[in-house]
């Protein structure tokens, strides 16, 4: 509901604002909102060339001789076209128009994303088909029984939750939701009050929303599609922020549900992960600027390659499992890859809808008005403008994954994927899920 109203508001509000500006003469044309390209000169006036004959004769002579280059005066460009009309442009268009946004979203973002999601969903299916996730679920049982004390040992929800957390861990956003639904449905069978979420469901929803992430696959995919110099450089910050969010969710829910976290399994897990992240941070802070970028880039890529290697080697060592299921490693990968393609197809309408809405919002000038207000407020606290430019993603993230995704893509396209704004936008977006989606998991589990 919130996303629907937000989307409707920015489209309706932007178009009404454009029409008011046009009718009052403060805007010359709205054609660029539909057909324009980002960074094109903005047409502000058109005048017959004879209007310049009676004025500054030197300027008129220079205009006749300027040809296709025109005369530049500050931000204003005077260009004489073949019909004898002088076009006056000033400034640059903030974003692509509607048609260019649709085209570029399809060609520059969605098509490359298909490849990334296809590959990683294939890997996830290898984990499932090789029974690695089942073994991981058994391994995680000592931890789960402490966090979900109302669920009996060996409950089917353990396996679904493990697969959900694994998908989150690999950053496969849409792959985690089906496992989350299965986990919620399984826990709903144990829920005595079907209209109210159980403690186990609440704990799972919070951990699912925090989304402990090792490889933010989708974010890396989006950054690669935007031609980032090192798409995986966001990996370590995402690990840290998602870990902190997960620990916070675990602590606050445990306090509310009176779950004792002071036990061996929980302490061992938290201490172990905290130690690894802490040691990494200590080492990284001792490095210089170039060394830091070199190390974190190699670390992110090395972890990614190691996980791919581990999944393939484990599948090879358990090839008999695939034979028992009358398949093989490659066919199992392809089956999962098909799900990745399907996921990409489902994502496209949301991307088009949000990016077109943001295109209208930016080109209308309303977004700049809003951002000026935010910048003015933040400047009181001496906040870097590059940080301020990423705030829309942070504000939208708790309410809508699709909305924040659109803001993130828009920020990378506008400011560059390797800018501080582009990187912060990815960091704000790398949290797995939003409040509404988490609520929907419980709603669907009751249906």
C-alpha positions in Angstrom: 0.0 0.0 0.0 2.8 2.5 0.9 4.7 1.7 -2.3 1.5 2.1 -4.3 0.7 5.5 -2.8 4.3 6.7 -3.1 4.5 5.7 -6.7 1.2 7.3 -7.5 2.1 10.4 -5.6 5.4 11.1 -7.3 3.9 10.5 -10.8 0.7 12.6 -10.2 2.5 15.3 -8.2 5.3 15.6 -10.8 2.9 15.9 -13.8 0.7 18.4 -12.0 3.7 20.5 -11.1 4.9 20.3 -14.8 1.6 21.4 -16.1 1.4 24.3 -13.6 4.9 25.4 -14.5 4.0 25.2 -18.3 0.7 27.1 -17.9 2.3 29.9 -15.9 5.1 30.4 -18.4 7.9 29.3 -16.0 8.6 26.3 -18.2 8.9 26.5 -22.0 8.4 22.9 -23.0 7.7 19.5 -21.4 8.9 17.5 -24.4 12.1 16.5 -22.7 10.2 14.7 -19.9 9.0 12.3 -22.5 11.6 12.1 -25.2 14.8 13.7 -23.8 18.1 12.2 -22.8 20.1 12.8 -19.6 22.5 15.7 -19.9 20.8 17.1 -23.0 20.6 20.9 -23.1 17.2 22.1 -21.7 15.3 24.2 -24.2 14.1 27.4 -22.5 13.1 29.6 -25.4 12.9 29.9 -29.2 13.1 33.2 -31.1 13.1 34.3 -34.7 16.6 35.3 -35.9 15.3 38.7 -36.9 14.8 39.6 -33.3 18.6 39.7 -32.9 19.2 41.9 -36.0 18.0 45.1 -34.3 20.0 44.4 -31.2 23.6 43.6 -30.7 25.0 43.4 -34.3 28.2 41.8 -33.2 26.3 39.0 -31.4 24.1 38.7 -34.5 27.1 38.3 -36.8 28.8 35.8 -34.5 25.5 33.8 -34.3 25.4 33.6 -38.1 29.0 32.3 -38.2 28.7 29.9 -35.3 27.1 27.1 -37.3 26.2 24.0 -35.4 28.3 24.9 -32.3 26.2 28.0 -31.4 27.3 30.7 -28.9 27.8 29.7 -25.3 27.3 32.4 -22.6 27.7 30.8 -19.2 25.1 28.0 -18.9 23.1 29.4 -21.8 23.6 28.3 -25.4 22.2 30.2 -28.5 21.9 28.0 -31.6 20.6 29.0 -35.0 18.9 26.1 -36.8 18.1 25.7 -40.5 14.6 27.1 -40.2 15.9 30.5 -39.1 14.9 30.1 -35.4 17.3 30.7 -32.5 17.0 28.0 -29.9 18.0 29.0 -26.4 19.1 26.3 -24.0 20.2 26.5 -20.4 21.4 23.8 -18.1 21.2 20.0 -18.6 18.4 17.5 -18.3 18.6 15.7 -14.9 17.5 12.3 -16.2 16.4 10.4 -19.3 12.9 10.9 -20.5 10.2 8.3 -20.3 11.0 6.5 -23.5 14.8 6.5 -23.0 14.4 5.3 -19.4 12.3 2.3 -20.6 14.9 1.5 -23.3 18.0 1.9 -21.1 16.5 0.0 -18.2 15.9 -2.9 -20.5 19.2 -2.9 -22.4 21.7 -1.5 -19.8 20.4 -2.9 -16.5 18.0 -5.8 -17.0 19.7 -7.8 -19.7 23.1 -7.9 -17.8 21.2 -8.7 -14.6 19.7 -11.8 -16.1 23.1 -13.3 -16.5 24.2 -12.6 -12.9 21.0 -13.9 -11.3 20.9 -16.9 -13.6 24.4 -18.0 -12.6 24.0 -17.5 -8.8 20.6 -19.1 -8.7 22.2 -22.1 -10.4 24.8 -22.3 -7.6 22.1 -22.1 -5.0 20.3 -25.0 -6.6 23.5 -27.1 -6.4 23.6 -26.4 -2.7 20.0 -27.7 -2.4 20.4 -30.7 -4.7 23.6 -31.9 -3.1 21.9 -32.0 0.3 24.4 -29.4 1.5 21.7 -27.3 2.9 20.1 -30.2 4.8 23.5 -30.9 6.5 23.8 -27.2 7.2 20.4 -27.3 8.8 21.5 -30.1 11.1 24.7 -28.2 11.9 22.7 -25.1 12.8 20.2 -27.0 15.0 22.1 -26.3 18.3 21.8 -22.6 17.5 18.2 -22.7 16.2 16.8 -24.5 19.3 18.1 -21.7 21.5 16.8 -18.9 19.3 13.5 -20.6 18.5 12.7 -22.4 21.8 9.0 -22.9 20.9 9.9 -25.1 17.9 10.6 -28.8 18.5 14.0 -30.2 17.5 14.2 -31.3 14.0 11.2 -29.2 12.9 10.8 -28.9 9.1 11.0 -25.1 9.5 14.7 -25.5 10.3 15.6 -26.6 6.8 13.5 -23.9 5.2 15.0 -21.2 7.4 18.5 -22.5 6.7 17.8 -22.2 2.9 16.4 -18.8 3.5 19.4 -17.6 5.4 21.7 -19.2 2.8 20.0 -17.3 0.0 20.3 -14.1 2.1 23.9 -15.0 2.8 24.6 -15.2 -0.9 22.7 -12.0 -1.6 20.1 -13.8 -3.8 17.2 -11.4 -2.8 14.3 -13.0 -4.6 15.5 -16.6 -4.0 15.2 -16.1 -0.3 11.5 -15.2 -0.3 10.1 -18.7 -1.4 12.1 -20.4 1.4 10.9 -17.7 3.8 7.3 -18.5 2.8 7.8 -22.2 3.3 9.4 -21.5 6.8 6.5 -19.3 7.8 3.9 -21.9 6.6 5.7 -24.6 8.5 5.8 -22.6 11.7 2.2 -21.6 11.2 1.2 -25.2 11.8 2.7 -24.9 15.3 1.0 -21.6 15.9 -1.9 -21.9 18.3 -3.3 -18.4 17.4 -3.5 -18.3 13.6 -4.3 -14.6 13.5 -1.3 -13.5 15.5 2.4 -14.2 14.6 4.1 -16.6 17.0 7.3 -15.8 18.8 9.2 -18.0 16.4 7.7 -16.3 13.4 8.5 -12.9 14.8 12.1 -13.9 15.4 12.4 -15.3 11.9 10.8 -12.2 10.3 13.3 -9.9 12.1 16.3 -12.0 11.2 15.0 -12.3 7.7 14.6 -8.6 7.4 18.1 -7.9 8.8 19.5 -10.4 6.3 23.0 -11.4 7.2 24.8 -11.2 3.9 28.2 -12.5 2.9 27.9 -11.8 -0.9 25.4 -9.1 -1.9 24.9 -10.8 -5.2 22.1 -8.6 -6.5 23.9 -5.4 -5.5 27.1 -6.6 -7.2 25.0 -7.4 -10.3 23.5 -3.9 -10.3 26.9 -2.3 -9.9 28.3 -4.4 -12.7 25.5 -3.5 -14.9 26.3 0.2 -14.2 29.9 -0.4 -15.2 31.5 0.0 -11.7 35.3 -0.3 -11.7 35.1 -3.0 -9.0 31.4 -4.1 -8.6 32.3 -6.3 -5.5 34.0 -3.5 -3.5 30.8 -3.0 -1.6 30.9 -6.5 -0.2 32.8 -5.9 3.0 30.7 -2.9 4.1 27.6 -4.9 3.4 28.9 -7.8 5.5 29.5 -5.4 8.5 26.2 -3.6 8.3 24.1 -6.7 7.8 25.9 -8.4 10.7 25.3 -5.4 13.0 21.6 -5.4 11.9 21.3 -9.1 12.5 22.8 -8.9 16.0 20.5 -5.9 16.9 17.4 -7.8 15.7 18.5 -10.9 17.7 19.1 -9.0 20.9 16.0 -6.8 20.8 13.6 -9.7 19.9 15.2 -11.9 22.5 14.7 -9.3 25.2 11.1 -9.0 24.2 10.5 -12.8 24.1 12.7 -13.4 27.2 15.0 -15.7 25.4 18.3 -16.3 27.1 21.1 -15.7 24.7 23.8 -16.4 27.3 24.4 -20.0 26.1 27.3 -21.7 24.4 25.9 -22.0 20.9 24.7 -18.4 20.6 27.8 -17.0 22.2 30.1 -19.1 20.0 28.3 -18.0 16.9 28.3 -14.3 17.7 31.8 -14.3 19.1 33.2 -16.2 16.1 31.6 -13.9 13.5 32.4 -10.8 15.5 36.0 -11.9 15.8 36.4 -12.4 12.1 34.8 -9.1 11.2 36.8 -7.3 14.0 40.1 -8.7 12.8 39.3 -7.7 9.3 38.5 -4.2 10.3 41.7 -3.9 12.5 43.8 -5.1 9.6 42.1 -2.8 7.0 42.4 0.3 9.2 46.2 -0.1 9.2 46.4 -0.1 5.4 46.9 3.0 3.3 44.4 4.2 0.7 45.7 2.3 -2.3 46.5 -0.8 -0.2 43.0 -0.7 1.4 41.3 -0.6 -2.0 43.6 -3.4 -3.3 43.0 -5.7 -0.3 39.2 -5.2 0.0 38.8 -5.7 -3.7 40.8 -8.9 -3.7 39.1 -10.1 -0.5 35.7 -9.7 -1.9 36.6 -11.4 -5.2 38.5 -14.2 -3.4 35.6 -15.0 -1.1 33.2 -15.1 -4.0 35.5 -17.4 -6.0 36.1 -19.6 -2.9 32.4 -20.1 -2.4 31.9 -21.0 -6.0 34.8 -23.5 -5.7 33.4 -24.9 -2.5 29.9 -25.5 -4.0 31.3 -27.2 -7.1 33.8 -29.4 -5.2 31.1 -30.4 -2.7 28.8 -31.3 -5.5 31.5 -33.4 -7.1 32.2 -35.2 -3.9 28.5 -36.0 -3.6 27.8 -36.7 -7.2 26.0 -39.9 -6.3 23.2 -37.8 -4.7 22.6 -36.3 -8.1 22.6 -39.8 -9.8 20.0 -41.0 -7.2 17.8 -38.2 -8.3 18.4 -39.1 -12.0 20.2 -35.9 -12.7 23.8 -34.6 -12.7 25.6 -31.5 -11.5 25.4 -29.6 -14.7 21.7 -30.3 -15.2 21.0 -29.3 -11.6 22.8 -26.0 -12.1 20.8 -25.3 -15.3 17.5 -26.1 -13.5 18.4 -23.5 -10.8 19.6 -21.1 -13.4 16.2 -21.2 -15.1 14.7 -20.0 -11.8 17.2 -17.1 -11.9 15.9 -16.2 -15.3 12.3 -16.3 -14.1 13.3 -14.1 -11.2 14.8 -11.6 -13.5 11.6 -11.5 -15.6 9.5 -10.9 -12.5 11.8 -8.0 -11.5 11.6 -6.1 -14.8 8.1 -4.6 -14.4 9.0 -3.2 -11.0 12.3 -1.7 -12.3 10.5 -0.1 -15.2 7.7 1.3 -13.0 10.0 2.8 -10.4 12.6 4.2 -12.8 10.1 5.8 -15.1 8.4 7.4 -12.0 11.7 8.7 -10.8 12.5 9.9 -14.3 9.4 12.1 -14.3 10.1 13.1 -10.7 13.6 14.3 -11.5 12.8 16.0 -14.8 9.9 17.9 -13.3 12.2 19.6 -10.8 10.3 18.4 -7.8 13.1 16.1 -6.7 15.6 18.9 -6.7 13.3 21.0 -4.6 13.0 18.2 -2.1 16.8 17.5 -2.1 17.5 21.2 -1.6 15.4 21.1 1.6 17.2 18.0 2.8 20.7 19.5 1.9 19.8 22.7 3.7 18.8 20.8 6.8 21.9 18.5 6.7 24.3 21.4 6.0 23.5 22.6 9.5 25.2 19.5 10.8 28.0 19.8 8.2 27.0 16.6 6.4 28.8 15.9 3.1 26.4 16.6 0.1 27.4 13.2 -1.4 25.9 11.5 1.7 22.8 13.6 1.5 22.3 12.5 -2.1 22.0 8.9 -0.9 19.4 9.6 1.7 16.4 8.8 -0.5 17.5 5.2 -0.6 17.8 5.0 3.1 14.4 6.6 3.7 12.7 4.3 1.2 14.4 1.1 2.2 12.4 0.2 5.4 9.1 0.5 3.4 9.8 -0.8 -0.1 12.5 -3.0 -1.7 11.3 -1.9 -5.2 11.3 1.8 -4.4 14.7 1.7 -2.8 16.1 -0.3 -5.7 14.8 2.4 -8.1 16.5 5.2 -6.1 19.7 3.2 -5.9 19.8 2.6 -9.7 19.0 6.3 -10.2 21.7 7.4 -7.8 24.4 5.2 -9.6 23.3 6.4 -13.0 23.3 10.1 -11.9 26.4 10.3 -9.7 28.3 7.2 -10.9 28.5 3.7 -9.3 32.0 4.5 -7.9 31.0 7.8 -6.3 30.4 8.0 -2.6 26.7 8.6 -3.3 26.6 5.5 -5.6 28.4 3.3 -3.0 26.3 4.6 -0.1 23.1 3.9 -2.0 24.2 0.3 -2.6 25.1 0.0 1.1 21.7 1.4 2.2 20.0 -1.0 -0.3 22.0 -4.2 0.6 19.7 -5.0 3.6 17.8 -8.0 2.4 14.1 -7.1 2.8 11.7 -4.4 3.7 9.0 -4.1 6.4 6.1 -4.7 4.0 7.6 -7.8 2.5 8.3 -9.3 5.9 4.7 -8.6 6.9 3.6 -10.3 3.7 5.4 -13.5 4.7 3.2 -13.9 7.7 0.0 -12.9 5.7 0.7 -15.5 3.0 1.5 -18.2 5.5 -2.1 -17.8 6.8 -3.6 -18.2 3.3 
